[in-house]
Amino acid sequence: MAGLQHHKVAMDPAFVRLNNMQINRYKYFRWTPRTGFLTTLYVFVIPGIVGYIGWKWDGAWDLRAKRRGDLLAER
């Protein structure tokens, strides 16, 4: 019973090509100005901006144990 294959469907050739392309993507990768720019952007710039905003606003809000009428801002 465990070896039965129910609902066998023919594979779509377009999905097979897409899957093979995604599996072998690292073989065809090349550093171009665009990939270098996007890598720099996603590895350094965006995390740096998010980190700076987090560092700048750290401790600005206190959301614990507030009652009605209390202010959220600490500064």
C-alpha positions, -999 to +999 in steps of 0.1 A: +000+000+000+028+024+007+043+021-027+012+031-047+014+064-066-020+080-068-029+111-088+001+108-112+002+139-134+023+147-164+049+173-157+046+206-175+078+213-195+078+250-186+078+241-148+106+216-154+127+242-172+120+268-144+129+243-117+162+234-135+170+270-140+165+278-103+185+247-092+215+256-114+214+294-109+247+296-091+265+281-121+255+310-143+258+339-119+281+367-129+291+399-111+279+428-131+276+464-121+239+458-114+244+427-092+272+445-074+250+475-067+221+453-055+243+433-033+257+464-017+223+478-013+208+447+004+238+438+025+250+472+037+227+501+029+193+488+039+204+471+071+224+502+080+194+524+076+172+501+096+199+498+123+203+536+125+166+542+128+165+515+156+194+531+174+180+566+171+146+557+184+157+532+210+140+540+243+117+566+228+086+547+235+075+528+266+045+506+259+045+486+292+022+493+321+005+524+307-028+536+319-054+558+303-040+593+299-003+583+303+020+594+275+038+568+254+068+591+247+097+589+272+116+618+258 
